[in-house]
């Protein structure tokens, strides 16, 4: 993920903003206990991107990836409308308690900009169904130039989306965070339709760290900078998730990106090991060859 890349990561203040009061209001509705579902993974399983992750002789990258992680942020679905058959093949290869988190295709989000996309959305959802119980939370990413003036399109999309399939959304236009009126309307809309507000952690776009949850799930897209600060930033996230767990957070979906993706498994393994110790979980720690 090149989004939010900076030339000198060491110059960035990576301190996480405080938890927004809305998060406390949302989470107090839920019983304070341990997490219900925790998923940590990468954004891709391609051998070229995840250099030195696959043992020599690995024949099927997805099958191996699924033995090391419990989830993946399925960015492949962003680039084309895959047919049902392809999702069925992925479901067959993913053994055990594995989940895919598919990205809404760009023809819906970026090309048509949510304008009259009901039929495309229906087709996309229908094609996803062969994933069965391996279908996790879908996520919608809007263009950088898709701002608050498009609020009606956002509401129409949320209203049309099937309630049975969990959905999250990432808003990148700066005005979603600078314009207090738009920010308030968007968050109320997401709470109304039970849409999880994605938190994107990147060096160059600290405004996307809104810390404002809209559901009982935290969907975090963590973009490392291939810098030593990547690890201390992960430590800070463990502290924040512990805070939210005490408030009532139920689900954690944490996906690791890097400017150079080959380091993603290393960061993921570090985070999972620390998470297990902190929360007494037994998430599988992926093997790394580095």
Secondary structure, 3 states (H helix, E strand, C coil): CCCCCCCCHHHCCCCCCCCCHHHHHHHCCCCCCCCCEEEEEECCCCCCCCCCCCCCCCCCHHHHHHHHCCEEEECHHHHCCCCHHHHHHHHHHCCCCCEEEEECCHHHHHHCCCCCCHHHHHHHHHHHHHHHHHECCEEEECCCCCCHHHHHHHHHHHHHCCCCCCEEEECCCCHHHHCHHHHHHHHHHHHHCCCEECEEECCCCHHHCCCCCCCCEEEEEEEECCCCHHHHHHHHHHHHHHHHHHHCCCEEEEEEEECCHHHHHHHHHHHHHHHHHHHCCCCCCCCCCC
